[in-house]
Every structure is written in C-alpha cells, then in structure tokens.
Amino acid sequence: MFQFLLVFIGGGLGSLSRYGIGLAIQPLVPKFPWATLVANGLACIVLGSLVGLEINGNLSDSRRLLLTTGFCGGFSTFSTFTAETWYYLQNGQYNTAAVNIIGNLLLCFICLVLGMRLTN
C-alpha cells in the first residue's frame, strides 16, 4: 500500500509542476505549445538522471517509485516513452524501438481524433 502512496504523491507533484510550467510559459508565447515542449524536455532530463542513479545502484525502490513512476509519470509520459525507446536501442532492438516510436505517435493521433469524434 505504501508503494501506491509514493506513486500518488509523486504523480500529484509532477502534475502540479506541469501545470505551473503551463501557467508560467504559455502566456508568453501562445502560438506554440512551448509549455509542453519544456515539460517534456525537463521530464526527460529528470528521468535520465534518475535512470543513471538507478543503473549505478544509487536509487532506492521507494525513491524510484516516488520520482520516476510518480513524479515523471505525472509530469510527462513522454519521458517514459523516451526512456523505454532508449532501452530498446541500447539492447539492439532497433525494430522494436521503431515500432514503439511509430506506434505511439500513430495510435495517439488516431485516438485523439476518435475521442473528438465520440464527443461531437
């Protein structure tokens, strides 16, 4: 049960951080989704740092759940998508990485259009 609480707290903090970035950046340049781009970039930096700590054995399971699954997941799922793709590339699974990239982008666009059509 404690693990769920860690993910919940981290996810809430990540979501609040993402919302705060949107409030701070979007009014400055409303013609492009800069807040999303900044959040995705920052989340990838944070997740990359945490993965590095995990690889070196310097990240406990509790901190991993709080920060990677929770915070980064709430902040931007793009960071998780990027990290998963990176693991495939590192393991020489180039076809799987390509399918992951194309599949995620294509599926998300299709689902976005589907969701819009379901509500109109």
C-alpha positions as CSV (number, residue, x, y, z in Angstrom):
1,M,0.0,0.0,0.0
2,F,2.9,2.3,0.7
3,Q,4.1,2.0,-2.9
4,F,0.8,3.3,-4.1
5,L,1.1,6.3,-1.8
6,L,4.5,7.1,-3.2
7,V,3.3,7.0,-6.8
8,F,0.3,9.0,-5.8
9,I,2.3,11.8,-4.1
10,G,4.9,11.8,-6.9
11,G,2.3,11.9,-9.6
12,G,0.5,14.8,-7.9
13,L,3.7,16.8,-7.6
14,G,4.6,16.1,-11.2
15,S,1.1,17.2,-12.4
16,L,1.3,20.4,-10.4
17,S,4.8,21.1,-11.8
18,R,3.5,20.6,-15.3
19,Y,0.5,22.9,-14.6
20,G,2.8,25.5,-13.2
21,I,5.1,25.5,-16.2
22,G,2.0,25.9,-18.4
23,L,0.9,28.9,-16.3
24,A,4.3,30.5,-16.5
25,I,5.2,29.9,-20.1
26,Q,2.1,29.7,-22.2
27,P,1.0,33.4,-21.8
28,L,4.4,34.5,-23.1
29,V,4.2,32.6,-26.5
30,P,0.6,31.5,-27.1
31,K,1.1,30.4,-30.7
32,F,3.1,27.3,-30.0
33,P,2.8,24.7,-27.1
34,W,6.1,25.7,-25.5
35,A,5.0,24.6,-22.1
36,T,4.5,21.0,-23.4
37,L,7.9,21.1,-25.1
38,V,9.6,22.4,-21.9
39,A,7.8,19.9,-19.7
40,N,8.7,17.0,-21.9
41,G,12.4,18.1,-22.1
42,L,12.7,18.7,-18.4
43,A,11.0,15.4,-17.6
44,C,13.4,13.6,-19.9
45,I,16.4,15.3,-18.1
46,V,15.0,14.3,-14.7
47,L,14.1,10.7,-15.8
48,G,17.5,10.3,-17.4
49,S,19.3,11.4,-14.3
50,L,17.2,9.0,-12.2
51,V,17.8,6.1,-14.6
52,G,21.6,6.9,-14.3
53,L,21.3,6.8,-10.5
54,E,19.4,3.6,-10.7
55,I,22.0,2.0,-13.0
56,N,24.7,2.9,-10.5
57,G,22.7,1.5,-7.6
58,N,22.1,4.9,-6.1
59,L,18.3,4.9,-6.2
60,S,16.2,3.0,-3.7
61,D,13.0,1.3,-4.7
62,S,10.9,3.9,-2.8
63,R,12.6,6.8,-4.4
64,R,12.3,5.2,-7.8
65,L,8.5,4.8,-7.3
66,L,8.2,8.4,-6.0
67,L,10.3,10.1,-8.6
68,T,10.3,8.0,-11.8
69,T,6.9,6.3,-11.8
70,G,5.2,9.1,-9.8
71,F,6.8,12.5,-10.5
72,C,8.0,11.9,-14.1
73,G,4.8,10.0,-14.9
74,G,2.7,12.9,-13.7
75,F,5.0,15.5,-15.2
76,S,5.2,13.9,-18.7
77,T,4.6,10.4,-20.0
78,F,6.8,11.4,-22.9
79,S,9.8,10.9,-20.7
80,T,8.7,7.3,-20.0
81,F,8.1,6.7,-23.8
82,T,11.6,8.1,-24.5
83,A,13.3,6.0,-21.8
84,E,11.6,2.9,-23.0
85,T,12.7,3.6,-26.6
86,W,16.2,4.2,-25.3
87,Y,16.3,0.8,-23.6
88,Y,15.3,-0.9,-26.8
89,L,18.0,0.9,-28.7
90,Q,20.6,0.1,-26.1
91,N,19.7,-3.6,-26.3
92,G,20.0,-3.6,-30.1
93,Q,16.2,-4.0,-30.5
94,Y,16.0,-1.4,-33.3
95,N,12.8,-2.8,-34.9
96,T,11.1,-2.7,-31.5
97,A,12.3,0.9,-30.9
98,A,11.0,1.9,-34.3
99,V,7.6,0.2,-33.8
100,N,7.4,1.9,-30.4
101,I,8.0,5.3,-31.8
102,I,5.7,5.0,-34.9
103,G,3.1,3.0,-32.9
104,N,2.8,5.6,-30.1
105,L,2.6,8.6,-32.4
106,L,0.2,7.0,-34.8
107,L,-2.0,5.4,-32.1
108,C,-2.1,8.7,-30.2
109,F,-3.2,10.7,-33.2
110,I,-5.8,8.2,-34.2
111,C,-7.1,8.0,-30.6
112,L,-7.2,11.8,-30.3
113,V,-9.3,12.0,-33.5
114,L,-11.5,9.1,-32.3
115,G,-12.0,10.8,-28.9
116,M,-13.0,14.1,-30.6
117,R,-15.5,12.3,-32.9
118,L,-17.0,10.4,-30.0
119,T,-17.9,13.8,-28.3
120,N,-19.2,15.6,-31.4
